[in-house]
Amino acid sequence: MNKNIEVRYAASPREVKDMDTNKLRNDFLISDIFDNNIIKWVYSHYDRYMTGGVSPNSNDVFLDIVDPIKSIFFLERRELGIINVGKKGSVLVDGKKYTLNYKEALYIGRGVKNVSFRSDDCDNPAKFYLNSTLAHKSFPTKKISRDQAEIVEMGSFETANVRTIRKLIVNSIVKTCQLQMGITELKPGSVWNTMPAHFHDRRMEVYFYFEIPENNAVCHFMGKPNETRHVWLLNDQAIISPPWSIHSGSGTCNYTFIWGMAGENLDYGDMDHCNIIDLK
């Protein structure tokens, strides 16, 4: 059984209000995601969301069960979303091979017993970013390429937030129980994501930041709109966003992030917007 898992308990706005920098980072920042040939997980009690990653550089890496979920196999009661943020690799799903290039996604439904990961070139390994949520029924496995995504262009250069949103694992593309995932890419000269900020009490979210150049960082804003906090993230780091919290960020240069969501519904547009001038 894979022991590489950390459990994070849920915190209310009342507790977060009094957290210092270290406690905020300990509760919400996921700083170490990828390891060679080891799947590392963070299990959050917000919607039982699991965030993980693996970078195979020799043999196949198998999706093993982990103790907190108390199941016979990993996907007995769960679904899984995968996005490759490294070199070319493949995922074997009950014996069927799915090849994933950079920024391509794969959805795997409940009930699949055997999943393994491999890199095409172990000297230039794939990096599989993983999100998993509870599932009440089974849906078919499906690969989603960048061109198959639902693409939305947003923002303006005047407000430094020109970005392309690629909805990969969403209900307009693939059937899921509650998992949704996609990629937001900021254009050069733009640094703000998801501004004006919003929150959605009906869904929690995890942001994974990548394509951040060396010696640069992203400042992620969280908390209640009238009690915001911030956490600085480096490349290949993620942050848990509670359903009551805003989630927005600004970088020292342009960057890319993967958003993953789970909760009450699959309506991507279901969000509570916050006026910029009301943020505190």
Secondary structure as UniProt FT lines:
FT   STRAND          5..8
FT   HELIX           13..17
FT   HELIX           21..28
FT   STRAND          29..30
FT   STRAND          35..36
FT   STRAND          40..44
FT   TURN            47..48
FT   STRAND          50..55
FT   STRAND          61..62
FT   HELIX           67..69
FT   HELIX           74..76
FT   STRAND          78..84
FT   STRAND          89..93
FT   TURN            94..95
FT   STRAND          96..100
FT   TURN            102..103
FT   STRAND          105..108
FT   TURN            110..111
FT   STRAND          115..119
FT   TURN            122..123
FT   STRAND          128..134
FT   STRAND          142..144
FT   TURN            146..148
FT   STRAND          150..154
FT   TURN            157..160
FT   STRAND          163..169
FT   TURN            171..173
FT   STRAND          180..186
FT   TURN            188..189
FT   STRAND          192..193
FT   STRAND          198..199
FT   TURN            201..202
FT   STRAND          203..210
FT   TURN            214..215
FT   STRAND          218..224
FT   TURN            225..226
FT   STRAND          227..233
FT   TURN            235..236
FT   STRAND          237..241
FT   TURN            243..244
FT   STRAND          248..251
FT   STRAND          256..263
FT   TURN            268..269
FT   STRAND          272..273
FT   HELIX           276..278
//
